[in-house]
């Protein structure tokens, strides 16, 4: 089961990477922009936990987005040990351009799955079960 889940995850990532290539955006970068697209800037710890990754990996993933001016990372004024991430206007514009691509790609993939909602629910249950 693990082998097939890993292969499917890599295949999905490649498909979205290819779809986002014209925007010079990867599937993972798109995901980061989506989770950062909120009114209040989230902390690195909160996002790392939500994405089931460590802060070091998250920091490395954010670097290209920072270099492109799509996100900023700054110390939390209320807790200097914590870092807050903010999507910039350029990041929001790129995310807006990427959303129709995501929708088309997502719809095409869902056509290949008998029950997309059930699959999502089962994957969510598996990922949440890891922390139980």
TIRO-2110 file (N, C-alpha, C; in Angstrom, 1 decimal):
// TIRO-2110
0.8, -1.2, 0.0, N, 1, A
0.0, 0.0, 0.0, CA, 1, A
0.9, 1.3, 0.0, C, 1, A
1.9, 1.3, 0.8, N, 2, A
2.8, 2.4, 0.9, CA, 2, A
3.5, 2.7, -0.4, C, 2, A
3.9, 1.6, -1.1, N, 3, A
4.6, 1.7, -2.4, CA, 3, A
3.7, 2.4, -3.4, C, 3, A
2.4, 1.9, -3.5, N, 4, A
1.5, 2.5, -4.4, CA, 4, A
1.1, 3.9, -4.1, C, 4, A
1.0, 4.2, -2.8, N, 5, A
0.7, 5.6, -2.4, CA, 5, A
1.8, 6.5, -2.8, C, 5, A
3.0, 6.1, -2.6, N, 6, A
4.2, 6.9, -2.9, CA, 6, A
4.3, 7.1, -4.4, C, 6, A
4.1, 6.1, -5.2, N, 7, A
4.1, 6.2, -6.7, CA, 7, A
3.0, 7.1, -7.2, C, 7, A
1.8, 7.0, -6.6, N, 8, A
0.7, 7.9, -7.0, CA, 8, A
1.0, 9.3, -6.6, C, 8, A
1.6, 9.5, -5.5, N, 9, A
1.9, 10.9, -5.0, CA, 9, A
2.9, 11.5, -6.0, C, 9, A
3.9, 10.8, -6.4, N, 10, A
4.9, 11.3, -7.3, CA, 10, A
4.3, 11.6, -8.7, C, 10, A
3.5, 10.7, -9.1, N, 11, A
2.8, 10.9, -10.4, CA, 11, A
1.9, 12.1, -10.4, C, 11, A
1.2, 12.3, -9.3, N, 12, A
0.3, 13.5, -9.2, CA, 12, A
1.2, 14.8, -9.2, C, 12, A
2.3, 14.7, -8.4, N, 13, A
3.2, 15.9, -8.3, CA, 13, A
3.7, 16.2, -9.6, C, 13, A
4.2, 15.2, -10.4, N, 14, A
4.7, 15.5, -11.7, CA, 14, A
3.7, 16.1, -12.7, C, 14, A
2.5, 15.6, -12.6, N, 15, A
1.4, 16.2, -13.4, CA, 15, A
1.1, 17.6, -13.1, C, 15, A
1.0, 18.0, -11.8, N, 16, A
0.8, 19.4, -11.5, CA, 16, A
2.0, 20.2, -11.8, C, 16, A
3.2, 19.7, -11.5, N, 17, A
4.5, 20.4, -11.9, CA, 17, A
4.4, 20.8, -13.4, C, 17, A
4.1, 19.9, -14.2, N, 18, A
4.0, 20.1, -15.6, CA, 18, A
3.0, 21.2, -16.0, C, 18, A
1.8, 21.1, -15.3, N, 19, A
0.8, 22.0, -15.6, CA, 19, A
1.2, 23.5, -15.2, C, 19, A
1.9, 23.6, -14.1, N, 20, A
2.3, 24.9, -13.6, CA, 20, A
3.6, 25.4, -14.2, C, 20, A
4.3, 24.6, -15.0, N, 21, A
5.5, 25.0, -15.6, CA, 21, A
5.5, 26.3, -16.3, C, 21, A
4.4, 26.7, -17.1, N, 22, A
4.4, 28.0, -17.7, CA, 22, A
4.5, 29.2, -16.8, C, 22, A
4.1, 29.0, -15.5, N, 23, A
4.2, 30.0, -14.5, CA, 23, A
5.5, 29.9, -13.7, C, 23, A
6.3, 29.0, -14.1, N, 24, A
7.6, 28.8, -13.3, CA, 24, A
7.3, 28.5, -11.8, C, 24, A
6.3, 27.7, -11.6, N, 25, A
5.8, 27.3, -10.3, CA, 25, A
5.7, 25.8, -10.2, C, 25, A
6.1, 25.3, -9.0, N, 26, A
6.0, 23.9, -8.8, CA, 26, A
4.7, 23.6, -8.1, C, 26, A
4.3, 22.4, -8.1, N, 27, A
3.1, 21.9, -7.3, CA, 27, A
3.3, 22.3, -5.8, C, 27, A
4.5, 22.1, -5.3, N, 28, A
4.7, 22.3, -3.9, CA, 28, A
4.6, 23.8, -3.6, C, 28, A
5.2, 24.6, -4.5, N, 29, A
5.1, 26.1, -4.3, CA, 29, A
3.7, 26.6, -4.4, C, 29, A
2.9, 26.0, -5.3, N, 30, A
1.5, 26.3, -5.4, CA, 30, A
0.8, 26.1, -4.0, C, 30, A
1.1, 24.9, -3.5, N, 31, A
0.5, 24.5, -2.2, CA, 31, A
0.8, 25.5, -1.1, C, 31, A
2.1, 25.9, -1.1, N, 32, A
2.5, 26.9, -0.1, CA, 32, A
1.8, 28.2, -0.3, C, 32, A
1.6, 28.7, -1.5, N, 33, A
0.9, 29.9, -1.7, CA, 33, A
-0.5, 29.8, -1.3, C, 33, A
-1.1, 28.7, -1.6, N, 34, A
-2.5, 28.5, -1.1, CA, 34, A
-2.7, 28.6, 0.4, C, 34, A
-1.8, 27.9, 1.1, N, 35, A
-1.9, 27.9, 2.6, CA, 35, A
-1.5, 29.2, 3.2, C, 35, A
-0.8, 30.0, 2.5, N, 36, A
-0.4, 31.3, 3.0, CA, 36, A
-1.4, 32.4, 2.6, C, 36, A
-2.3, 32.1, 1.8, N, 37, A
-3.3, 33.1, 1.3, CA, 37, A
-4.4, 33.2, 2.3, C, 37, A
-4.1, 34.0, 3.3, N, 38, A
-5.1, 34.3, 4.4, CA, 38, A
-4.9, 35.7, 4.9, C, 38, A
-5.9, 36.1, 5.7, N, 39, A
-5.8, 37.5, 6.2, CA, 39, A
-4.7, 37.7, 7.2, C, 39, A
-4.5, 36.8, 8.1, N, 40, A
-3.5, 36.9, 9.1, CA, 40, A
-2.3, 36.0, 8.8, C, 40, A
-1.1, 36.6, 8.8, N, 41, A
0.1, 35.7, 8.5, CA, 41, A
0.2, 34.6, 9.5, C, 41, A
0.3, 33.4, 9.0, N, 42, A
0.5, 32.2, 9.9, CA, 42, A
2.0, 32.1, 10.3, C, 42, A
2.2, 31.4, 11.4, N, 43, A
3.6, 31.1, 11.9, CA, 43, A
4.1, 29.9, 11.1, C, 43, A
5.4, 29.8, 11.1, N, 44, A
6.1, 28.7, 10.4, CA, 44, A
5.7, 27.4, 11.1, C, 44, A
5.7, 27.4, 12.4, N, 45, A
5.3, 26.2, 13.2, CA, 45, A
3.9, 25.7, 12.8, C, 45, A
3.0, 26.6, 12.7, N, 46, A
1.6, 26.3, 12.4, CA, 46, A
1.5, 25.6, 11.0, C, 46, A
2.2, 26.3, 10.0, N, 47, A
2.1, 25.8, 8.7, CA, 47, A
2.9, 24.4, 8.5, C, 47, A
4.0, 24.4, 9.2, N, 48, A
4.8, 23.1, 9.1, CA, 48, A
4.0, 21.9, 9.7, C, 48, A
3.3, 22.2, 10.8, N, 49, A
2.4, 21.1, 11.4, CA, 49, A
1.3, 20.8, 10.4, C, 49, A
0.6, 21.8, 9.8, N, 50, A
-0.5, 21.6, 8.9, CA, 50, A
0.0, 20.8, 7.7, C, 50, A
1.2, 21.0, 7.2, N, 51, A
1.7, 20.3, 6.0, CA, 51, A
2.5, 19.0, 6.4, C, 51, A
2.5, 18.7, 7.7, N, 52, A
3.2, 17.5, 8.1, CA, 52, A
4.7, 17.5, 7.7, C, 52, A
5.4, 18.6, 8.0, N, 53, A
6.8, 18.7, 7.6, CA, 53, A
7.5, 19.4, 8.7, C, 53, A
8.8, 19.3, 8.7, N, 54, A
9.6, 20.0, 9.8, CA, 54, A
9.9, 21.5, 9.3, C, 54, A
10.2, 22.3, 10.2, N, 55, A
10.4, 23.7, 9.9, CA, 55, A
11.6, 23.9, 9.0, C, 55, A
12.6, 23.1, 9.1, N, 56, A
13.8, 23.2, 8.2, CA, 56, A
13.4, 23.0, 6.8, C, 56, A
12.6, 22.0, 6.5, N, 57, A
12.2, 21.7, 5.2, CA, 57, A
11.3, 22.8, 4.7, C, 57, A
10.4, 23.3, 5.5, N, 58, A
9.5, 24.5, 5.1, CA, 58, A
10.4, 25.7, 4.8, C, 58, A
11.4, 26.0, 5.6, N, 59, A
12.3, 27.1, 5.3, CA, 59, A
12.9, 27.0, 4.0, C, 59, A
13.4, 25.8, 3.7, N, 60, A
14.1, 25.6, 2.4, CA, 60, A
13.1, 25.8, 1.2, C, 60, A
11.8, 25.3, 1.4, N, 61, A
10.8, 25.4, 0.4, CA, 61, A
10.4, 26.8, 0.1, C, 61, A
10.5, 27.7, 1.2, N, 62, A
10.0, 29.1, 1.0, CA, 62, A
11.1, 29.9, 0.3, C, 62, A
12.4, 29.5, 0.4, N, 63, A
13.4, 30.4, -0.2, CA, 63, A
13.2, 30.8, -1.6, C, 63, A
12.8, 29.9, -2.5, N, 64, A
12.6, 30.4, -3.9, CA, 64, A
11.4, 31.3, -4.0, C, 64, A
10.4, 31.1, -3.2, N, 65, A
9.3, 32.0, -3.2, CA, 65, A
9.7, 33.4, -2.7, C, 65, A
10.5, 33.4, -1.7, N, 66, A
11.0, 34.7, -1.1, CA, 66, A
11.9, 35.4, -2.2, C, 66, A
12.8, 34.7, -2.8, N, 67, A
13.6, 35.3, -3.9, CA, 67, A
12.8, 35.9, -5.0, C, 67, A
11.7, 35.3, -5.3, N, 68, A
10.8, 35.8, -6.4, CA, 68, A
9.9, 37.0, -5.9, C, 68, A
9.9, 37.3, -4.6, N, 69, A
9.1, 38.3, -4.1, CA, 69, A
7.6, 37.9, -3.9, C, 69, A
7.4, 36.6, -3.8, N, 70, A
6.0, 36.1, -3.7, CA, 70, A
5.6, 35.9, -2.2, C, 70, A
6.5, 35.8, -1.3, N, 71, A
6.2, 35.7, 0.1, CA, 71, A
7.3, 36.4, 0.9, C, 71, A
6.9, 36.8, 2.1, N, 72, A
7.9, 37.4, 3.0, CA, 72, A
7.9, 36.6, 4.3, C, 72, A
9.0, 36.5, 4.9, N, 73, A
9.1, 35.8, 6.2, CA, 73, A
9.8, 36.8, 7.2, C, 73, A
9.1, 37.1, 8.3, N, 74, A
9.6, 38.0, 9.3, CA, 74, A
9.3, 37.5, 10.7, C, 74, A
10.1, 38.1, 11.6, N, 75, A
9.9, 37.8, 13.0, CA, 75, A
8.5, 38.2, 13.5, C, 75, A
7.9, 37.4, 14.3, N, 76, A
6.6, 37.8, 14.9, CA, 76, A
6.8, 38.9, 15.9, C, 76, A
6.2, 40.1, 15.8, N, 77, A
6.4, 41.2, 16.7, CA, 77, A
6.1, 40.8, 18.1, C, 77, A
5.2, 39.8, 18.3, N, 78, A
4.8, 39.4, 19.7, CA, 78, A
5.6, 38.3, 20.3, C, 78, A
6.4, 37.6, 19.4, N, 79, A
7.2, 36.5, 19.9, CA, 79, A
8.4, 36.4, 18.9, C, 79, A
9.5, 37.0, 19.2, N, 80, A
10.7, 37.1, 18.3, CA, 80, A
11.2, 35.8, 17.9, C, 80, A
10.9, 34.7, 18.6, N, 81, A
11.4, 33.4, 18.3, CA, 81, A
10.6, 32.8, 17.1, C, 81, A
9.4, 33.3, 16.9, N, 82, A
8.5, 32.8, 15.9, CA, 82, A
8.6, 33.6, 14.6, C, 82, A
8.4, 32.9, 13.5, N, 83, A
8.5, 33.6, 12.2, CA, 83, A
7.1, 33.6, 11.5, C, 83, A
6.7, 34.7, 11.0, N, 84, A
5.4, 34.8, 10.3, CA, 84, A
5.6, 34.8, 8.8, C, 84, A
4.8, 34.2, 8.0, N, 85, A
4.9, 34.2, 6.6, CA, 85, A
3.7, 34.9, 6.0, C, 85, A
4.0, 35.8, 5.0, N, 86, A
3.0, 36.6, 4.4, CA, 86, A
3.1, 36.4, 2.8, C, 86, A
2.0, 36.2, 2.2, N, 87, A
2.0, 36.2, 0.7, CA, 87, A
1.9, 37.7, 0.3, C, 87, A
2.7, 38.0, -0.7, N, 88, A
2.7, 39.4, -1.2, CA, 88, A
1.7, 39.6, -2.3, C, 88, A
1.6, 40.8, -2.8, N, 89, A
0.6, 41.1, -3.9, CA, 89, A
1.0, 40.3, -5.1, C, 89, A
2.4, 40.2, -5.4, N, 90, A
2.8, 39.4, -6.5, CA, 90, A
2.5, 37.9, -6.3, C, 90, A
2.6, 37.5, -5.1, N, 91, A
2.2, 36.1, -4.8, CA, 91, A
0.7, 35.8, -5.0, C, 91, A
-0.1, 36.8, -4.6, N, 92, A
-1.6, 36.6, -4.8, CA, 92, A
-1.9, 36.7, -6.3, C, 92, A
-1.2, 37.5, -7.1, N, 93, A
-1.4, 37.6, -8.5, CA, 93, A
-1.0, 36.3, -9.2, C, 93, A
0.1, 35.7, -8.8, N, 94, A
0.5, 34.4, -9.4, CA, 94, A
-0.4, 33.3, -9.0, C, 94, A
-0.9, 33.3, -7.8, N, 95, A
-1.9, 32.3, -7.3, CA, 95, A
-3.2, 32.4, -8.1, C, 95, A
-3.6, 33.7, -8.4, N, 96, A
-4.8, 33.9, -9.2, CA, 96, A
-4.6, 33.3, -10.6, C, 96, A
-3.4, 33.5, -11.2, N, 97, A
-3.1, 32.9, -12.5, CA, 97, A
-3.1, 31.4, -12.4, C, 97, A
-2.6, 30.8, -11.3, N, 98, A
-2.4, 29.4, -11.2, CA, 98, A
-3.8, 28.7, -10.9, C, 98, A
-4.7, 29.3, -10.3, N, 99, A
-6.0, 28.6, -9.9, CA, 99, A
-6.7, 28.0, -11.1, C, 99, A
-6.9, 28.7, -12.3, N, 100, A
-7.5, 28.0, -13.4, CA, 100, A
-6.8, 26.7, -13.8, C, 100, A
-5.5, 26.8, -13.8, N, 101, A
-4.6, 25.6, -14.2, CA, 101, A
-4.9, 24.5, -13.2, C, 101, A
-4.9, 24.8, -11.9, N, 102, A
-5.1, 23.8, -10.9, CA, 102, A
-6.5, 23.2, -11.1, C, 102, A
-7.5, 24.0, -11.3, N, 103, A
-8.9, 23.5, -11.5, CA, 103, A
-9.0, 22.5, -12.7, C, 103, A
-8.4, 22.9, -13.8, N, 104, A
-8.4, 22.0, -15.0, CA, 104, A
-7.7, 20.7, -14.7, C, 104, A
-6.5, 20.8, -14.1, N, 105, A
-5.7, 19.6, -13.8, CA, 105, A
-6.4, 18.7, -12.8, C, 105, A
-7.0, 19.4, -11.8, N, 106, A
-7.7, 18.6, -10.7, CA, 106, A
-8.9, 17.9, -11.3, C, 106, A
-9.6, 18.6, -12.2, N, 107, A
-10.8, 18.0, -12.8, CA, 107, A
-10.4, 16.8, -13.7, C, 107, A
-9.3, 16.9, -14.4, N, 108, A
-8.9, 15.8, -15.3, CA, 108, A
-8.5, 14.6, -14.4, C, 108, A
-7.8, 14.9, -13.3, N, 109, A
-7.4, 13.8, -12.5, CA, 109, A
-8.6, 13.1, -11.8, C, 109, A
-9.6, 13.9, -11.4, N, 110, A
-10.8, 13.3, -10.8, CA, 110, A
-11.5, 12.5, -11.7, C, 110, A
-11.4, 12.7, -13.0, N, 111, A
-12.1, 11.8, -14.0, CA, 111, A
-11.5, 10.4, -14.0, C, 111, A
-10.3, 10.3, -13.5, N, 112, A
-9.6, 9.0, -13.5, CA, 112, A
-9.8, 8.2, -12.2, C, 112, A
-10.5, 8.8, -11.3, N, 113, A
-10.7, 8.2, -10.0, CA, 113, A
-12.2, 7.9, -9.8, C, 113, A
-12.6, 6.7, -9.4, N, 114, A
-14.0, 6.3, -9.3, CA, 114, A
-14.7, 7.2, -8.3, C, 114, A
-14.1, 7.5, -7.2, N, 115, A
-14.8, 8.3, -6.2, CA, 115, A
-13.8, 9.3, -5.5, C, 115, A
-13.6, 10.4, -6.2, N, 116, A
-12.6, 11.4, -5.7, CA, 116, A
-12.9, 11.8, -4.2, C, 116, A
-14.1, 12.0, -3.9, N, 117, A
-14.4, 12.5, -2.5, CA, 117, A
-14.1, 11.4, -1.5, C, 117, A
-14.4, 10.1, -1.8, N, 118, A
-14.0, 9.0, -0.9, CA, 118, A
-12.5, 8.9, -0.8, C, 118, A
-11.8, 9.0, -1.9, N, 119, A
-10.4, 8.9, -1.9, CA, 119, A
-9.8, 9.9, -1.0, C, 119, A
-10.2, 11.2, -1.2, N, 120, A
-9.7, 12.3, -0.3, CA, 120, A
-10.0, 12.0, 1.2, C, 120, A
-11.2, 11.5, 1.5, N, 121, A
-11.5, 11.2, 2.9, CA, 121, A
-10.7, 10.1, 3.4, C, 121, A
-10.4, 9.1, 2.6, N, 122, A
-9.6, 8.0, 3.1, CA, 122, A
-8.1, 8.4, 3.3, C, 122, A
-7.6, 9.2, 2.3, N, 123, A
-6.2, 9.7, 2.5, CA, 123, A
-6.1, 10.6, 3.7, C, 123, A
-7.1, 11.5, 3.9, N, 124, A
-7.1, 12.3, 5.1, CA, 124, A
-7.1, 11.5, 6.4, C, 124, A
-7.9, 10.5, 6.4, N, 125, A
-8.0, 9.6, 7.6, CA, 125, A
-6.7, 8.9, 7.8, C, 125, A
-6.0, 8.5, 6.8, N, 126, A
-4.7, 7.8, 6.9, CA, 126, A
-3.7, 8.8, 7.5, C, 126, A
-3.7, 10.1, 6.9, N, 127, A
-2.7, 11.0, 7.4, CA, 127, A
-3.0, 11.5, 8.8, C, 127, A
-4.2, 11.6, 9.2, N, 128, A
-4.6, 12.0, 10.6, CA, 128, A
-4.3, 10.9, 11.5, C, 128, A
-4.5, 9.7, 11.1, N, 129, A
-4.2, 8.5, 12.0, CA, 129, A
-2.8, 8.4, 12.4, C, 129, A
-1.9, 9.0, 11.6, N, 130, A
-0.5, 9.0, 11.9, CA, 130, A
-0.2, 9.7, 13.2, C, 130, A
-1.0, 10.7, 13.5, N, 131, A
-0.8, 11.5, 14.7, CA, 131, A
-1.6, 11.1, 15.9, C, 131, A
-2.4, 10.1, 15.8, N, 132, A
-3.3, 9.6, 16.8, CA, 132, A
-2.5, 9.0, 18.0, C, 132, A
END
